Amino acid sequence: MPLNDAYGRVITKMRISVTDRCDLRCTYCMPAEGLQWLPKAEILSFEEIVRILKVSTELGIRKVRLTGGEPLVRSGIPTLIRMIRELPNVKDLAMTTNGIQLAQFAPALAEAGLDRINISLDSLDRDRFHQLTRRDAIDRVLEGIRAASDVFPGRVKINAVAMKGVTELEYKAFAELAEELDLIVRFIEFMPLDAEAKWVAGDVLTGSEILAGMQKHVELEEKPFSDVHSPAVEYRFKSGRGGVGFINSVSQPFCESCDRVRLTAHGRLRTCLFSIQETDLLPIIRTGSEEELGRVLTQCIWNKEEGHQINNPDFQRSDRPMSQIGG
C-alpha cells in the first residue's frame, strides 16, 4: 500500500541529516558563531538510521538522500552507505555535500554504493565565496567537484542558492563550469531559512530572472521531465554538454507534487522543509517496536502539510535554521 498523505500525494523520498555540524558557515544557513551543536548522545547512530529506513522503505520510501550540516564531517559515512545499500527497497541513494572533503572521499563513496551526488556552491569567485561561507576554501570545493565528476560521471549536480548581487555576476562562469564538466548547475531561490532571520521577499532572485540572464551567455533547450516530482526545471546546453536547472520554491511553489519528508540528525521527522511542528522518533527508535514506528510514520505522513505558505501573509518561519533541518 502506498505511503499517502491526506492530499493524495505518494511519499517515496526521505532526506536524512546525519549531523548538524558543518565546516562552512554560510551566511544564509548558519550564524557566524554561537550555534550550539547537538550532544553526541542525541544524534542518531548509523544503526538507528538504518532501522528507521528499514521500516520506512517497507512502507514505501524508495529514494534516500544523506545531508547535514555537512555529511562528510561525520566519521564513517561510507560505512553508513554500505549499511543502507543492504536494504532491498532502497532504489536510489544520493548525498548533498559542500564539497570541502569530497576529493578525499569521492572514490570511497562510489565504492560503498552511493548513486549520485549534489554539491553546494554559490559562487565561483574566491572573494565572494569567502564572504558567503566565511571560509577561504573555493579551491578545495572545485577539486572535490572534479573528483566527483570522475567517479560519478553524469551523476553530479551543483546546487547554487541564488542571491541578488551575487548570482547575476556569475552566469557566464557557472555556464563554463557546467559545460566543461558536463554537469547541471541548479539555481535555488533564496528561502526564509537563514539563521539570522533577515530574509525578505525582495531578496529573492527568481528562476525566471536567472533564466533570462543565462540565455545571454549560452543557448538552452528545455529537457523533458524524467521525474514529474523533481523540484527542478532543467535545460541542456545546445552544445550537448552540461546544463542548468531552476528550483523556484518561492516564485513557483511545487508543493502539490512534493513526495518527500525529512529526518533531522536527532531523529525528528519533518513533513515539510518549513514545518513548524515535527515528530520526535528518537524515543520510539530506542525503546519502541518497529510496528509502533511504522504507525507513527504513517500517521505523520498522512498529516503532511498542504504547502509551505511562504507567499501567504500568515506564513510562520521555522524555528530551525537550515543547518539544523538538513539540506
ZAMARGU-4260 file (C-alpha; in steps of 0.2 Angstrom, whole numbers, plus 5000, padded with zeros to 4 digits):
<rodrens>
0) 5000/5000/5000 | 5007/5017/4995 | 5013/5029/5009 | 5000/5043/5006 | 4996/5060/5013
5) 4978/5067/5015 | 4981/5077/4999 | 4983/5062/4988 | 5002/5063/4986 | 5013/5047/4987
10) 5028/5049/4998 | 5043/5040/4991 | 5058/5051/4996 | 5067/5054/5013 | 5081/5066/5016
15) 5091/5061/5032 | 5103/5073/5041 | 5117/5064/5048 | 5124/5078/5058 | 5120/5097/5062
20) 5139/5101/5061 | 5147/5109/5046 | 5165/5115/5041 | 5157/5131/5032 | 5147/5145/5040
25) 5136/5150/5025 | 5128/5167/5029 | 5110/5161/5024 | 5112/5145/5034 | 5121/5147/5050
30) 5126/5162/5061 | 5145/5166/5062 | 5146/5160/5079 | 5136/5154/5094 | 5126/5140/5087
35) 5125/5125/5099 | 5129/5108/5092 | 5118/5093/5097 | 5126/5082/5110 | 5133/5066/5103
40) 5121/5056/5113 | 5106/5064/5105 | 5112/5061/5087 | 5105/5045/5078 | 5118/5031/5077
45) 5120/5023/5060 | 5110/5008/5066 | 5096/5019/5071 | 5096/5027/5054 | 5095/5010/5046
50) 5081/5005/5057 | 5071/5020/5053 | 5075/5016/5034 | 5070/4998/5036 | 5053/5002/5042
55) 5051/5017/5030 | 5056/5008/5015 | 5044/4993/5019 | 5030/5007/5019 | 5035/5014/5003
60) 5051/5025/5004 | 5062/5022/4989 | 5074/5036/4987 | 5086/5042/5001 | 5097/5057/5002
65) 5110/5060/5015 | 5113/5078/5021 | 5119/5088/5035 | 5125/5101/5041 | 5139/5093/5031
70) 5138/5074/5030 | 5157/5071/5027 | 5161/5079/5044 | 5153/5064/5052 | 5166/5049/5053
75) 5162/5033/5044 | 5150/5039/5031 | 5155/5026/5018 | 5150/5013/5031 | 5133/5020/5033
80) 5131/5020/5014 | 5135/5001/5014 | 5123/4998/5028 | 5109/5007/5018 | 5113/4998/5002
85) 5109/4982/5011 | 5091/4987/5012 | 5082/4979/4997 | 5069/4993/4994 | 5081/5007/4993
90) 5082/5011/4974 | 5092/5027/4974 | 5105/5033/4987 | 5111/5051/4985 | 5121/5064/4995
95) 5122/5083/4996 | 5139/5090/5002 | 5148/5106/5002 | 5162/5098/4993 | 5176/5103/5005
100) 5181/5085/5009 | 5175/5077/4993 | 5192/5075/4984 | 5197/5063/4998 | 5180/5054/5000
105) 5173/5053/4982 | 5181/5036/4977 | 5176/5028/4994 | 5158/5035/4992 | 5156/5027/4975
110) 5164/5011/4980 | 5152/5010/4995 | 5137/5011/4984 | 5132/5030/4983 | 5122/5033/4966
115) 5123/5052/4964 | 5130/5067/4972 | 5125/5086/4973 | 5137/5099/4978 | 5133/5116/4986
120) 5142/5130/4978 | 5135/5148/4977 | 5150/5157/4970 | 5165/5153/4959 | 5173/5170/4964
125) 5186/5167/4978 | 5182/5183/4987 | 5163/5181/4986 | 5164/5163/4991 | 5174/5168/5006
130) 5162/5181/5011 | 5147/5170/5009 | 5154/5155/5018 | 5166/5164/5030 | 5180/5151/5024
135) 5193/5153/5010 | 5190/5136/5003 | 5185/5138/4985 | 5200/5128/4978 | 5195/5113/4989
140) 5177/5113/4983 | 5182/5114/4965 | 5195/5100/4967 | 5180/5090/4975 | 5169/5093/4961
145) 5182/5087/4948 | 5185/5071/4959 | 5166/5068/4960 | 5164/5070/4941 | 5177/5057/4938
150) 5169/5044/4949 | 5151/5049/4946 | 5151/5053/4928 | 5134/5061/4923 | 5128/5060/4941
155) 5134/5076/4948 | 5124/5092/4950 | 5129/5109/4958 | 5117/5117/4969 | 5118/5136/4970
160) 5107/5147/4981 | 5103/5162/4970 | 5106/5179/4978 | 5104/5196/4971 | 5121/5205/4969
165) 5130/5188/4968 | 5122/5176/4956 | 5119/5189/4942 | 5138/5192/4941 | 5142/5173/4938
170) 5131/5167/4925 | 5145/5165/4912 | 5157/5157/4925 | 5144/5144/4930 | 5139/5140/4912
175) 5158/5137/4908 | 5160/5126/4923 | 5144/5116/4918 | 5149/5114/4900 | 5167/5109/4904
180) 5162/5095/4916 | 5146/5091/4908 | 5135/5093/4923 | 5120/5103/4928 | 5120/5118/4939
185) 5104/5121/4948 | 5099/5138/4955 | 5089/5138/4971 | 5078/5153/4975 | 5083/5160/4992
190) 5071/5154/5005 | 5067/5160/5023 | 5078/5148/5032 | 5093/5159/5036 | 5099/5158/5054
195) 5098/5177/5057 | 5080/5178/5051 | 5084/5193/5039 | 5075/5185/5024 | 5063/5196/5015
200) 5054/5193/4998 | 5063/5207/4990 | 5079/5197/4992 | 5073/5183/4980 | 5081/5182/4963
205) 5069/5172/4954 | 5072/5157/4942 | 5064/5167/4928 | 5076/5181/4930 | 5091/5169/4931
210) 5085/5160/4915 | 5084/5177/4906 | 5102/5181/4912 | 5109/5164/4907 | 5101/5165/4890
215) 5113/5180/4886 | 5128/5169/4888 | 5123/5151/4882 | 5109/5143/4871 | 5097/5132/4880
220) 5084/5119/4876 | 5072/5113/4889 | 5074/5094/4895 | 5059/5083/4896 | 5054/5078/4914
225) 5062/5062/4919 | 5054/5063/4936 | 5037/5073/4937 | 5041/5075/4956 | 5058/5084/4953
230) 5058/5101/4960 | 5069/5107/4946 | 5065/5113/4928 | 5081/5109/4918 | 5089/5115/4902
235) 5103/5107/4892 | 5116/5117/4883 | 5113/5116/4864 | 5132/5111/4863 | 5127/5094/4871
240) 5137/5096/4886 | 5130/5102/4903 | 5115/5112/4908 | 5106/5122/4921 | 5091/5120/4932
245) 5079/5131/4942 | 5071/5127/4959 | 5058/5140/4960 | 5052/5137/4978 | 5046/5154/4981
250) 5040/5161/4964 | 5033/5145/4958 | 5030/5133/4973 | 5028/5114/4968 | 5020/5109/4984
255) 5006/5099/4975 | 5019/5087/4969 | 5030/5086/4984 | 5034/5067/4988 | 5047/5069/5002
260) 5050/5070/5021 | 5065/5075/5031 | 5073/5067/5046 | 5084/5078/5057 | 5101/5072/5064
265) 5092/5070/5081 | 5078/5060/5075 | 5064/5072/5072 | 5053/5069/5057 | 5048/5084/5047
270) 5035/5083/5033 | 5039/5099/5025 | 5055/5110/5024 | 5045/5124/5033 | 5036/5113/5046
275) 5033/5122/5062 | 5030/5105/5070 | 5040/5089/5070 | 5038/5072/5077 | 5052/5065/5089
280) 5056/5047/5083 | 5071/5045/5095 | 5061/5038/5110 | 5052/5026/5098 | 5068/5020/5090
285) 5077/5017/5106 | 5063/5009/5116 | 5048/5005/5105 | 5044/4992/5092 | 5045/4993/5073
290) 5026/4991/5072 | 5024/5007/5083 | 5037/5016/5072 | 5028/5011/5057 | 5011/5018/5064
295) 5019/5034/5069 | 5027/5037/5052 | 5011/5033/5043 | 5001/5045/5053 | 5014/5059/5052
300) 5014/5057/5033 | 4995/5057/5032 | 4996/5074/5041 | 5009/5081/5029 | 5006/5100/5026
305) 4997/5105/5010 | 5011/5118/5006 | 5024/5129/5014 | 5014/5145/5013 | 5029/5156/5010
310) 5019/5169/5000 | 5004/5170/5012 | 5003/5184/5025 | 5001/5172/5039 | 5017/5162/5035
315) 5027/5156/5050 | 5045/5154/5049 | 5053/5138/5055 | 5062/5139/5072 | 5077/5130/5065
320) 5090/5136/5053 | 5094/5126/5038 | 5109/5118/5046 | 5098/5110/5059 | 5085/5104/5047
325) 5095/5096/5034 | 5098/5101/5016
</rodrens>
